[in-house]
Amino acid sequence: MAIFRFVGAFVSLLLFTLSLRAEPLLIGRGDGQYPPYEWMEGKAFKGIHIDLITKAANNLGIEFSIINLPWSRGLILLKQGKLAALTFMSKNPERNEFALFLPGNVLSTTNQLLFRLKENYKFSFSGDLNSLKDSSVGVQRGFSYGEQFDSSNLFTRHYLKKYSQVLDMVLLERLNFGLVNKLELLYLFRGSNKLQKIEFEAEPINQSDVYLAFSRKAGTNKIAKLFADKINHLKENGYYQQLVQHYLSSNQKNKP
């Protein structure tokens, strides 16, 4: 009897997976450029998130297509069930009403970290903002780093247009710290000796998970679970870390 139950469950899963091939899964992404996570180069989608989704879908035998669209439009279409899923989506109570955020479908964890000039120990970050008292911190204009950091008067924030300016100001010792998304900075300056002159603080200022979030209205519960299991497996077997190392390498010819 147990054997028949197993065979029945296997056949049901197989039929479900085969049915998914009839109509490609439509996945949306915001039209911003966020290397090394995801971006467009010409007409091609690139990045860690894109490769991770592609690998998971290929292993599951699921056909899919990705469309680029304004973020606000993507949220509306996901809510309406016209998109099966949306990439690079953070979780909050409002979005949880119309989107599925399964733990296995975390595409990446973004870490906002302070960095300083190596061997410059005038200030160090303990995890408590009080340790930054009277220091100067360079940040990229137009971004939030968490309510506590954004509203603090313990230190001076200097708003700069680009990460390159933040890095240069720290290297010139005009700022005590720079605050950046670590992976983005490492990607932008991969192969540069500038990175050898800085050191990241261990404790993040802000940390958040971003998901491949599936539409509740589109009835994607089963497929969301399949993706979650497969993406989680790809992280456990080292594929995700291989992708990170690939994109941070100055030589990106051989993709894992």
Backbone bond lengths (Angstrom), bond angles and torsions (degrees), N, CA, C in turn:
res aa  C-N    CA-C-N  psi(-1)  N-CA   C-N-CA  omega(-1)  CA-C   N-CA-C  phi
1 M - - - 1.468 - - 1.530 110.97 -
2 A 1.346 116.11 -40.69 1.465 120.33 179.45 1.518 111.19 -62.82
3 I 1.354 115.67 -36.38 1.473 120.18 179.91 1.515 110.02 -64.43
4 F 1.354 116.91 -42.73 1.465 120.19 -179.80 1.525 111.32 -64.69
5 R 1.347 116.26 -37.74 1.466 118.99 177.56 1.518 110.87 -63.29
6 F 1.337 115.89 -41.50 1.469 120.33 -179.48 1.525 110.62 -64.62
7 V 1.352 115.86 -45.08 1.465 120.08 -179.97 1.521 110.01 -63.16
8 G 1.341 116.21 -41.69 1.460 119.96 179.38 1.513 112.14 -61.80
9 A 1.332 116.46 -42.60 1.462 120.63 178.97 1.512 110.69 -65.71
10 F 1.336 116.70 -39.71 1.467 120.85 179.97 1.526 110.86 -64.92
11 V 1.333 115.95 -43.57 1.473 120.08 -179.82 1.528 109.95 -64.08
12 S 1.340 117.27 -41.05 1.478 120.75 179.17 1.511 110.76 -61.08
13 L 1.350 116.12 -44.42 1.462 119.98 178.90 1.516 110.94 -64.21
14 L 1.342 116.52 -40.56 1.464 120.46 179.98 1.522 110.68 -63.78
15 L 1.340 117.12 -44.96 1.464 120.61 179.54 1.518 111.24 -64.10
16 F 1.332 116.44 -38.15 1.468 120.41 178.43 1.521 110.35 -64.09
17 T 1.339 116.05 -45.16 1.464 120.24 -179.68 1.522 111.08 -64.24
18 L 1.344 116.79 -41.26 1.464 120.18 179.07 1.524 111.11 -64.70
19 S 1.335 116.60 -35.89 1.468 119.48 -179.96 1.515 111.70 -64.99
20 L 1.323 117.18 -26.88 1.450 120.80 -179.31 1.523 111.82 -69.71
21 R 1.317 116.75 -22.22 1.463 120.38 -177.34 1.524 111.78 -74.66
22 A 1.351 115.49 -20.88 1.460 118.70 -176.27 1.521 111.26 -64.44
23 E 1.318 117.17 -36.18 1.465 121.24 -178.97 1.522 108.68 -133.34
24 P 1.332 117.51 116.78 1.476 119.46 -177.31 1.518 112.03 -57.37
25 L 1.302 115.54 141.16 1.452 122.59 177.29 1.525 108.65 -69.67
26 L 1.318 117.17 130.44 1.464 120.86 -178.80 1.531 109.59 -98.40
27 I 1.319 115.24 115.16 1.461 122.11 -179.17 1.525 108.67 -114.75
28 G 1.311 116.53 131.66 1.459 120.69 179.05 1.517 111.79 -104.79
29 R 1.327 115.13 157.55 1.469 121.07 172.13 1.525 107.99 -143.25
30 G 1.326 116.27 149.86 1.458 120.37 175.95 1.508 110.47 -65.02
31 D 1.334 116.54 155.31 1.462 119.90 -173.14 1.530 113.72 -86.44
32 G 1.327 117.65 16.23 1.460 120.45 176.39 1.521 112.03 -80.43
33 Q 1.333 114.93 165.05 1.463 121.64 177.86 1.524 108.21 -107.22
34 Y 1.323 117.47 115.14 1.460 121.45 -175.50 1.532 111.76 -132.37
35 P 1.332 117.34 59.83 1.465 118.01 177.79 1.527 111.05 -67.82
36 P 1.330 119.13 144.30 1.467 126.83 6.78 1.528 113.59 -92.21
37 Y 1.335 117.88 10.13 1.460 120.14 -176.02 1.533 111.43 -71.81
38 E 1.328 115.80 -57.66 1.468 119.81 177.83 1.514 109.67 -164.94
39 W 1.323 114.99 142.36 1.450 120.52 178.19 1.526 109.04 -166.77
40 M 1.327 115.88 174.09 1.463 120.83 176.76 1.516 109.09 -112.33
41 E 1.325 114.99 136.24 1.459 121.77 175.72 1.520 106.34 -124.67
42 G 1.324 116.47 103.08 1.462 119.08 -169.46 1.520 108.37 68.74
43 K 1.340 116.35 -122.81 1.460 120.79 177.26 1.522 111.93 -103.90
44 A 1.332 116.64 7.28 1.461 120.88 -176.16 1.526 111.30 -100.57
45 F 1.324 115.55 137.50 1.469 121.43 173.49 1.519 108.45 -86.65
46 K 1.330 115.89 134.95 1.456 120.29 -178.64 1.522 110.38 -135.24
47 G 1.331 115.49 162.60 1.447 120.29 172.94 1.517 114.45 125.30
48 I 1.312 114.74 167.75 1.467 122.21 -178.24 1.526 110.69 -58.51
49 H 1.331 117.40 -46.91 1.466 120.71 -178.52 1.523 110.89 -61.93
50 I 1.324 116.31 -44.98 1.466 120.70 -177.96 1.523 110.63 -61.75
51 D 1.331 116.27 -46.31 1.468 120.28 -178.73 1.525 111.47 -66.20
52 L 1.329 116.80 -37.02 1.462 120.54 179.39 1.524 111.08 -66.43
53 I 1.319 117.31 -44.51 1.467 121.55 177.78 1.521 110.70 -63.65
54 T 1.330 116.22 -42.98 1.468 121.00 -179.59 1.520 111.32 -62.05
55 K 1.329 116.47 -45.37 1.467 120.90 179.61 1.518 110.83 -62.50
56 A 1.331 117.08 -44.04 1.465 121.00 179.67 1.528 110.72 -62.54
57 A 1.339 116.72 -46.49 1.462 121.02 -178.98 1.530 111.26 -63.68
58 N 1.326 116.80 -43.40 1.468 120.52 179.24 1.519 111.15 -62.32
59 N 1.328 116.81 -42.00 1.466 120.33 179.54 1.530 111.91 -66.39
60 L 1.330 115.87 -29.26 1.472 120.77 178.82 1.527 112.19 -86.73
61 G 1.328 116.65 -10.46 1.462 120.39 -176.74 1.513 112.46 73.29
62 I 1.331 117.08 30.14 1.465 121.97 -178.02 1.517 110.24 -105.61
63 E 1.312 116.77 126.45 1.459 121.05 175.15 1.523 109.39 -83.38
64 F 1.321 116.26 142.34 1.464 119.62 -179.47 1.522 109.37 -150.05
65 S 1.300 115.34 163.49 1.462 121.68 172.41 1.521 108.27 -136.62
66 I 1.335 115.92 149.53 1.458 121.87 179.86 1.521 108.54 -113.67
67 I 1.318 116.21 137.41 1.456 120.39 174.73 1.531 109.43 -121.68
68 N 1.302 114.78 146.39 1.460 123.62 179.76 1.528 108.02 -99.01
69 L 1.317 118.04 129.64 1.458 119.46 -178.29 1.523 109.81 -157.81
70 P 1.340 117.68 160.21 1.471 119.73 177.45 1.519 110.70 -56.62
71 W 1.327 116.40 142.52 1.462 121.14 -174.09 1.524 112.27 -57.45
72 S 1.324 117.64 -44.45 1.465 120.52 -178.69 1.527 111.12 -61.60
73 R 1.343 116.24 -36.99 1.464 121.05 177.54 1.528 110.88 -67.86
74 G 1.327 116.28 -39.33 1.453 120.70 178.50 1.518 112.08 -60.86
75 L 1.328 117.12 -41.26 1.462 121.09 178.42 1.526 111.59 -63.04
76 I 1.329 116.13 -40.85 1.468 120.70 179.46 1.521 110.71 -63.98
77 L 1.334 116.66 -46.35 1.467 120.90 -178.27 1.524 111.52 -66.24
78 L 1.339 116.99 -36.18 1.463 119.96 177.25 1.524 109.57 -65.76
79 K 1.311 116.36 -42.15 1.461 121.37 179.92 1.527 111.07 -63.78
80 Q 1.330 116.24 -36.20 1.464 121.37 -179.32 1.528 112.60 -79.95
81 G 1.334 116.92 -10.40 1.459 120.36 -178.09 1.509 113.27 83.07
82 K 1.328 117.77 12.15 1.469 121.49 179.00 1.529 111.75 -85.70
83 L 1.319 116.70 -15.41 1.463 122.91 168.09 1.517 107.65 -112.55
84 A 1.328 116.37 139.03 1.462 119.03 175.43 1.513 110.75 -73.52
85 A 1.345 115.83 -36.55 1.471 119.80 -176.45 1.518 109.92 -156.13
86 L 1.320 115.00 163.04 1.459 122.56 178.65 1.525 107.81 -135.47
87 T 1.332 116.29 134.65 1.461 120.44 -177.56 1.525 111.45 -86.47
88 F 1.332 114.77 166.94 1.474 123.21 171.47 1.528 112.41 54.88
89 M 1.318 116.21 41.03 1.465 120.40 -173.99 1.532 110.09 -107.43
90 S 1.312 115.87 126.44 1.458 120.72 175.62 1.522 109.35 -89.19
91 K 1.316 115.00 156.33 1.465 121.13 -173.30 1.523 111.45 -96.49
92 N 1.329 115.75 137.08 1.462 121.49 169.09 1.528 107.61 -149.80
93 P 1.326 118.30 166.55 1.476 120.39 -175.43 1.529 113.88 -57.12
94 E 1.323 117.20 -39.23 1.471 120.18 -179.26 1.525 111.06 -64.22
95 R 1.338 116.66 -46.61 1.463 120.32 -179.08 1.524 111.98 -68.47
96 N 1.316 116.25 -29.63 1.460 120.23 -179.74 1.524 111.90 -64.17
97 E 1.321 116.95 -17.78 1.463 121.18 178.63 1.533 111.61 -70.18
98 F 1.330 117.10 -29.42 1.471 119.25 -176.20 1.522 113.92 -123.75
99 A 1.334 117.98 -1.50 1.456 120.48 -178.35 1.527 111.16 -130.91
100 L 1.336 115.92 148.08 1.457 122.13 177.97 1.523 109.05 -95.80
101 F 1.319 116.15 122.29 1.461 122.28 178.63 1.535 108.74 -113.58
102 L 1.324 116.62 85.59 1.459 119.84 179.91 1.523 109.93 -85.77
103 P 1.327 118.57 137.40 1.465 121.33 -177.32 1.534 113.78 -52.17
104 G 1.329 116.54 -36.62 1.471 119.31 -179.83 1.501 113.87 -69.09
105 N 1.336 117.99 -17.66 1.464 121.61 -177.78 1.528 113.19 -94.19
106 V 1.328 116.94 19.44 1.465 120.30 171.65 1.534 107.78 -69.99
107 L 1.316 116.07 119.08 1.471 120.62 -179.68 1.517 111.71 -81.25
108 S 1.316 116.64 -34.47 1.466 120.66 177.44 1.526 108.88 -166.77
109 T 1.312 114.97 161.67 1.465 121.82 173.19 1.512 107.48 -113.07
110 T 1.329 116.38 117.23 1.463 120.12 -177.81 1.522 109.21 -86.59
111 N 1.320 115.64 129.11 1.458 122.31 -179.81 1.523 110.01 -115.50
112 Q 1.325 115.74 118.09 1.460 121.00 174.06 1.530 107.70 -92.63
113 L 1.328 115.82 108.95 1.458 120.61 -173.32 1.525 111.78 -119.80
114 L 1.312 114.69 147.04 1.458 120.93 171.73 1.524 109.38 -81.46
115 F 1.329 116.09 145.22 1.458 119.76 170.53 1.531 108.18 -133.17
116 R 1.316 115.50 157.97 1.464 121.29 -179.79 1.523 108.58 -143.77
117 L 1.306 115.28 170.05 1.454 120.96 175.89 1.522 108.70 -66.49
118 K 1.315 116.67 136.01 1.461 120.41 178.76 1.526 110.48 -57.62
119 E 1.314 114.70 142.85 1.469 122.95 177.21 1.535 112.81 66.19
120 N 1.332 116.35 13.20 1.458 120.53 173.43 1.524 107.17 -103.23
121 Y 1.307 116.46 96.45 1.458 121.31 -173.00 1.530 113.07 -106.77
122 K 1.318 116.21 22.95 1.459 118.82 177.83 1.524 110.23 -59.50
123 F 1.344 115.26 -39.06 1.456 121.32 175.74 1.520 108.51 -129.73
124 S 1.299 115.76 147.85 1.468 121.18 170.84 1.525 107.27 -145.42
125 F 1.316 116.14 152.76 1.461 121.25 -175.06 1.525 109.88 -101.67
126 S 1.314 116.51 120.79 1.465 122.19 -177.11 1.519 113.04 -91.46
127 G 1.329 116.55 -6.65 1.462 121.01 -170.94 1.512 111.05 106.80
128 D 1.317 116.01 -13.85 1.468 123.52 177.80 1.526 108.12 -109.11
129 L 1.328 117.08 128.28 1.470 120.39 -177.68 1.524 112.55 -60.79
130 N 1.325 117.41 -21.72 1.465 119.59 177.73 1.527 112.14 -61.91
131 S 1.333 116.65 -24.13 1.467 119.77 179.15 1.531 111.52 -72.49
132 L 1.326 117.59 -10.48 1.470 121.76 178.60 1.534 112.03 -96.98
133 K 1.320 117.08 5.72 1.462 121.29 -175.70 1.530 111.06 -53.34
134 D 1.348 114.85 129.06 1.474 124.88 177.58 1.536 113.75 70.89
135 S 1.311 117.73 11.06 1.467 120.24 176.81 1.527 110.17 -91.17
136 S 1.325 116.13 172.05 1.469 122.10 176.43 1.527 108.63 -119.30
137 V 1.337 115.69 135.33 1.464 121.60 -174.74 1.529 109.56 -129.15
138 G 1.319 116.52 126.16 1.460 121.38 175.68 1.516 110.74 -91.03
139 V 1.328 117.30 130.64 1.465 122.36 179.05 1.529 109.21 -131.41
140 Q 1.321 115.37 159.15 1.457 119.77 177.07 1.523 109.88 -81.59
141 R 1.307 115.55 130.38 1.460 122.31 -177.04 1.532 111.13 -62.22
142 G 1.330 115.94 138.71 1.456 120.33 173.58 1.517 114.81 93.27
143 F 1.344 118.14 4.37 1.453 121.15 -178.59 1.534 110.57 -119.43
144 S 1.341 115.05 150.83 1.460 120.85 175.50 1.525 109.05 -101.38
145 Y 1.322 115.13 143.38 1.461 120.72 -179.94 1.527 110.90 -120.57
146 G 1.302 115.48 25.77 1.454 121.49 -178.27 1.518 110.51 101.19
147 E 1.313 116.74 143.19 1.470 121.58 -173.85 1.526 112.16 -58.08
148 Q 1.326 116.81 -41.08 1.458 120.04 -176.86 1.522 111.54 -63.92
149 F 1.337 116.63 -44.99 1.466 120.01 179.26 1.524 110.45 -69.01
150 D 1.331 116.98 -45.55 1.469 121.27 -175.56 1.523 112.62 -60.93
151 S 1.327 117.36 -31.37 1.466 120.84 -174.55 1.527 113.60 -100.11
152 S 1.327 118.11 -3.67 1.466 120.56 -174.91 1.527 111.89 -71.49
153 N 1.333 115.43 142.32 1.469 122.52 175.51 1.530 111.89 -107.82
154 L 1.317 116.83 11.95 1.464 120.51 -177.66 1.529 112.59 -72.35
155 F 1.313 116.47 -26.38 1.461 122.25 -174.50 1.520 109.01 -138.18
156 T 1.321 115.58 172.62 1.465 120.70 179.88 1.519 109.97 -103.89
157 R 1.315 116.29 126.81 1.465 121.55 176.17 1.527 109.51 -95.39
158 H 1.316 116.85 135.08 1.456 122.50 175.13 1.525 107.52 -116.37
159 Y 1.329 115.55 119.21 1.460 120.47 -174.51 1.523 109.75 -92.20
160 L 1.330 115.88 122.27 1.459 122.30 -177.62 1.523 109.91 -123.71
161 K 1.314 115.59 157.74 1.462 120.46 -173.52 1.520 112.27 -75.50
162 K 1.324 117.87 -40.72 1.466 121.47 -171.89 1.528 111.40 -129.97
163 Y 1.335 114.18 157.61 1.461 120.10 174.18 1.525 111.49 -60.34
164 S 1.330 116.60 -34.78 1.463 119.87 -179.04 1.528 110.73 -60.96
165 Q 1.334 116.78 -35.90 1.465 120.38 178.01 1.520 111.14 -70.56
166 V 1.336 116.22 -39.40 1.466 120.32 177.49 1.525 109.80 -60.71
167 L 1.332 116.07 -46.58 1.465 120.90 -179.10 1.522 111.30 -62.62
168 D 1.316 116.50 -46.05 1.474 119.82 -177.95 1.526 111.97 -64.28
169 M 1.329 117.19 -37.77 1.463 120.22 -179.77 1.529 111.60 -65.99
170 V 1.325 116.54 -34.09 1.470 120.10 175.95 1.524 110.08 -71.62
171 L 1.327 117.01 -42.39 1.463 120.82 -179.25 1.529 111.56 -64.75
172 L 1.328 116.18 -31.66 1.472 120.87 178.60 1.528 112.04 -84.80
173 E 1.349 115.94 1.56 1.470 122.95 179.65 1.525 113.35 62.68
174 R 1.332 115.33 28.15 1.461 120.26 173.97 1.523 111.51 -89.17
175 L 1.330 115.61 -15.28 1.460 121.97 175.13 1.516 108.34 -132.38
176 N 1.335 115.85 147.16 1.459 119.80 177.09 1.527 111.64 -76.06
177 F 1.345 114.99 -37.10 1.465 120.22 -176.49 1.525 110.77 -137.73
178 G 1.314 113.99 156.18 1.454 121.95 163.22 1.519 106.96 -118.02
179 L 1.325 117.31 148.32 1.462 121.77 177.69 1.517 108.08 -121.01
180 V 1.329 116.03 119.67 1.466 120.43 -173.07 1.529 110.68 -144.37
181 N 1.329 114.80 165.33 1.455 120.43 163.72 1.530 105.60 -76.28
182 K 1.319 117.11 114.62 1.465 121.13 -171.08 1.523 112.32 -56.35
183 L 1.330 116.92 -47.32 1.469 120.23 -175.95 1.526 111.01 -64.13
184 E 1.327 117.31 -37.89 1.464 120.57 178.97 1.524 110.99 -65.29
185 L 1.332 117.45 -41.68 1.467 120.31 179.03 1.529 110.66 -65.87
186 L 1.321 116.97 -43.26 1.463 120.43 179.72 1.525 111.15 -62.75
187 Y 1.336 116.24 -35.51 1.471 119.62 178.00 1.529 110.70 -69.74
188 L 1.317 116.75 -47.56 1.466 120.60 -176.12 1.522 112.24 -60.75
189 F 1.336 116.88 -33.48 1.464 120.51 -175.61 1.530 112.23 -115.27
190 R 1.352 115.67 26.04 1.464 118.95 177.50 1.535 109.52 -58.57
191 G 1.303 116.14 133.86 1.458 120.87 -179.51 1.510 114.30 83.88
192 S 1.354 118.71 -5.49 1.459 121.54 -178.35 1.524 110.12 -90.36
193 N 1.328 115.89 141.02 1.465 118.95 178.38 1.532 112.01 -74.68
194 K 1.338 116.96 -7.29 1.467 119.83 177.03 1.532 111.00 -61.61
195 L 1.335 116.51 -34.56 1.457 120.06 -178.27 1.520 112.11 -67.34
196 Q 1.317 116.48 -23.92 1.462 120.23 179.61 1.531 111.95 -73.83
197 K 1.326 116.61 -11.98 1.458 120.87 -176.47 1.523 113.35 -98.18
198 I 1.345 116.15 -1.78 1.467 119.01 -177.68 1.515 110.76 -120.06
199 E 1.323 114.59 165.61 1.463 121.71 179.34 1.517 108.27 -140.43
200 F 1.327 116.03 133.41 1.465 120.88 179.47 1.522 110.32 -87.77
201 E 1.333 115.17 141.49 1.462 120.01 172.09 1.534 108.46 -72.85
202 A 1.318 116.26 149.42 1.469 120.50 -173.96 1.525 112.73 -72.99
203 E 1.322 117.23 -38.24 1.466 120.96 -174.79 1.529 110.88 -87.77
204 P 1.328 117.97 130.02 1.471 119.92 178.60 1.526 111.86 -75.34
205 I 1.323 115.82 147.77 1.467 121.23 170.55 1.521 109.22 -74.41
206 N 1.314 115.39 -38.98 1.462 120.70 -179.40 1.523 108.36 -150.11
207 Q 1.309 116.24 145.66 1.461 121.62 -177.70 1.520 108.52 -145.66
208 S 1.325 116.95 134.74 1.462 118.86 179.54 1.526 110.46 -152.26
209 D 1.327 114.64 148.75 1.463 121.41 176.47 1.526 109.59 -90.56
210 V 1.324 115.68 142.14 1.465 120.25 172.09 1.532 107.83 -119.89
211 Y 1.313 115.45 142.80 1.464 122.20 -167.56 1.533 112.95 -118.48
212 L 1.318 113.68 160.59 1.453 121.55 155.92 1.517 103.76 -89.67
213 A 1.340 116.02 98.62 1.469 121.53 -173.24 1.521 109.73 -94.55
214 F 1.315 116.62 131.34 1.460 121.92 -176.86 1.529 111.22 -101.15
215 S 1.324 115.17 149.84 1.464 121.53 -177.63 1.523 110.94 -75.71
216 R 1.332 116.28 129.34 1.459 120.25 175.00 1.536 110.71 -69.38
217 K 1.323 116.10 -39.31 1.468 119.92 -175.97 1.522 112.07 -69.43
218 A 1.325 116.84 -28.46 1.468 120.52 -179.04 1.525 112.11 -76.50
219 G 1.322 117.09 -4.50 1.462 120.50 178.63 1.517 113.01 67.19
220 T 1.324 115.28 46.80 1.466 120.52 -173.25 1.534 113.29 -100.13
221 N 1.321 117.94 18.14 1.465 120.50 -174.55 1.528 112.76 -54.92
222 K 1.328 116.87 -47.55 1.464 120.12 -176.88 1.522 111.76 -67.04
223 I 1.319 115.29 -45.59 1.470 118.41 -178.29 1.530 110.92 -69.38
224 A 1.332 117.21 -33.05 1.464 120.36 176.17 1.524 110.05 -61.71
225 K 1.338 116.25 -40.55 1.462 120.86 178.68 1.526 110.91 -66.52
226 L 1.335 117.46 -39.93 1.468 120.51 177.54 1.526 110.66 -60.57
227 F 1.320 115.99 -46.23 1.462 120.16 178.93 1.527 110.83 -63.27
228 A 1.329 116.55 -42.57 1.462 119.95 -178.69 1.523 111.06 -59.80
229 D 1.319 116.36 -44.77 1.472 120.34 179.51 1.523 110.95 -63.63
230 K 1.333 116.45 -42.14 1.466 120.05 -176.71 1.521 111.34 -72.18
231 I 1.324 118.55 -43.64 1.469 121.26 179.06 1.528 110.19 -63.17
232 N 1.326 116.04 -41.00 1.461 119.73 178.01 1.534 110.68 -61.82
233 H 1.327 116.19 -40.51 1.469 120.73 177.91 1.526 110.90 -63.95
234 L 1.329 117.06 -40.50 1.470 120.71 -179.51 1.530 111.21 -66.11
235 K 1.315 116.58 -28.88 1.468 119.55 175.14 1.533 110.79 -74.08
236 E 1.323 115.51 -41.87 1.454 120.13 -177.94 1.524 112.65 -67.46
237 N 1.342 117.22 -33.52 1.472 119.25 -177.72 1.529 113.77 -87.72
238 G 1.348 116.94 4.82 1.464 120.55 174.13 1.513 115.47 94.41
239 Y 1.344 117.57 -5.00 1.474 119.32 -177.46 1.526 111.62 -62.67
240 Y 1.335 117.13 -40.97 1.463 120.11 -178.69 1.522 110.72 -61.14
241 Q 1.323 117.19 -45.38 1.459 120.18 -179.42 1.524 111.56 -65.49
242 Q 1.329 116.61 -32.81 1.466 120.68 175.15 1.526 110.59 -62.64
243 L 1.330 116.10 -39.53 1.469 120.10 177.66 1.525 110.83 -63.26
244 V 1.330 116.20 -44.87 1.463 120.26 179.28 1.521 110.14 -59.24
245 Q 1.318 116.92 -47.50 1.465 121.10 -179.40 1.523 111.07 -63.14
246 H 1.328 115.97 -36.61 1.474 120.42 178.60 1.523 110.87 -62.19
247 Y 1.331 116.88 -47.94 1.464 119.55 -176.29 1.521 112.83 -73.90
248 L 1.314 117.64 -23.81 1.459 119.61 178.01 1.520 112.33 -87.71
249 S 1.317 116.17 -5.86 1.459 120.31 178.59 1.525 110.02 -79.61
250 S 1.326 116.27 145.80 1.465 119.86 176.65 1.515 110.83 -73.38
251 N 1.341 117.46 -14.56 1.459 122.97 177.23 1.524 108.01 -115.89
252 Q 1.346 117.04 105.53 1.457 121.08 -173.97 1.530 112.58 -108.42
253 K 1.313 116.84 31.76 1.465 119.72 -176.65 1.523 112.85 -75.63
254 N 1.324 116.72 -40.77 1.469 119.83 -173.47 1.516 110.95 -102.95
255 K 1.341 115.73 97.35 1.452 121.29 179.79 1.518 109.16 -78.25
256 P 1.350 118.90 140.71 1.467 120.80 179.64 1.530 111.39 -65.99
